Amino acid sequence: MIVDARYAGESGVEHGLSTGKVGLATNQLREATYFKGELRRPLVFRDAMAALHHVVISDFRYQPKDRLAFKAWLAEQDRRFLLGLKTKSAAAKVELEQLESRLALLDAQREQRRKPFLAARQRYVEWAYAHQYELNYLFDPVITVHPDEVFFEAFSRDESSYARVGATHALFGDVKELRCGTTNIDFSVALARQLDRIRSYRTTSFDIAPGGLSVHTTGPGGGVHKEKKIELPESWVQGFHQVQSTMAMGLTSFEVAPIDLFNIIRVLMRKKTRESPRALRWELVPGKRIRAVLEPWELPIELATRHRGDRDVVVRTWGRDRLKTLARLLPVARRVTVYLAGLGMPSFYLVDLGELSFVLGLSGWTDNDWAGGAKFDLLTRRLDGSAPELLAVYAALKERRFATASALAEATAFGLEKTRSALSYLCQIGRAMIDLYGGVYRHRDLFTDGFTAAEAQRAVSAAVEEANPAQKAARSVFASDNVRIIARRPVPTGFKLSGSVRGTGGERVRPQLHVDVGGQIVEGTCTCRQHASYQLTKGPCEHLLALRLAHLDELAREDAAKH
């Protein structure tokens, strides 16, 4: 996928004796979006943006060591050793030593003459890193302006980390200009360095505009602009879908004192290991203090907070070094909320900074990026409706920019279940998102083109003709009436189901489901082989999906009977 971006200038920061300005250049090829205000807490904003940039440039994939210099040195030592074996007389050895000394002196003189060249080459490498590297490998964060907040979203280079910075309008003492929308911002290495220079004794203004801090020229062909054509992989868009799908799950959540999480990060910074397992194990026992255990040392860290749940929970998470991103934010954090999806599944860390919030989403482990083997979109409910209904929900959400499912159901006069289905799919196709911090749905277009009737029709068709094998098989099982609900019990969080399903292979299995009120899968077990091997780490099996289809069909009938 090719994504064009044109910036009238570059993002930057101006520093004066008593005033400063943060100017972010937006993509001129997207909808007009701008925001202007004055930062009340510039230092907290600085630290949050620094953490976002740390995520953007991070890459935790395995990198083999460069041993070229060592191999060259080793070959030279072998040459000298073999040459010494050939030398028989003492006089020849003395002459060889003199020649070696002379060679070393000539090498030193050569390096001295090459210093200007090496310095120029180093300057070029730095320029290439700051320009061509960013052009080819780093994607500009997505920024969205809403009536209540401005938020930034980005993925890491390895696509295993997701970050979201949300700044409420309370962070800005005076909001002078505002136009809602979604766009990209030019987020360079130079901008990150300039943001680090923000100080509290300066009054800092914040400006999101097409021009950024550019210097304009006049005359024919005048103006300053910076164009990018990014080879944006489908995995980048797919990553947003998987993040939204995971957030919609029934996550195990608990609060952590910032100092406790900082202690965990401090241990990770001081202790290194090459042994396995290298997991962070969370142990939650009702009424007792939560424990974080670092493997393989089995080092327990007892937290200040107690588990308020009603059952024991033990969850192991991997890729714990990615938590170091939060180290800079914790000294100014008010509280931290941890969300766990399950064993080997993603986790979220929500840092409350007052007027700012920072969400760090980590995939199950570093090599399993958000768009890799994860299929968490299967856990969300599938669309069951028409293209006009999907367009109507989208239009209602865009008009309000953010709303709950109940408010949108009332605005569109659709049933709540149909509205939830439409919202679920809008999140999956990049037209909406779930705000984990605010607990609402938000309008956010990932694409430059508008949401048309043709795209809505394709979305409905794609929902019926499932592309994923498990989805397609579940639809076939449900259509052939091979799923039977044995028990369906309402609980405060949704429904608990048990059923009997005859799969596409002819075997009959017994799936059990816990779905929330929106139809998302919270927990699930099945007697089939796939679930025994992978549980939910690679998505639910066809039998769990078929049982949920039967449940959603019952919900639709009940909802239709009410109306």
Order of alpha helices (4+ residues) and beta strands (2+ residues): beta-beta-beta-beta-alpha-alpha-alpha-alpha-alpha-beta-beta-beta-beta-beta-alpha-beta-beta-alpha-beta-alpha-beta-beta-beta-beta-beta-beta-beta-alpha-beta-alpha-alpha-beta-beta-alpha-alpha-beta-beta-beta-beta-beta-alpha-alpha
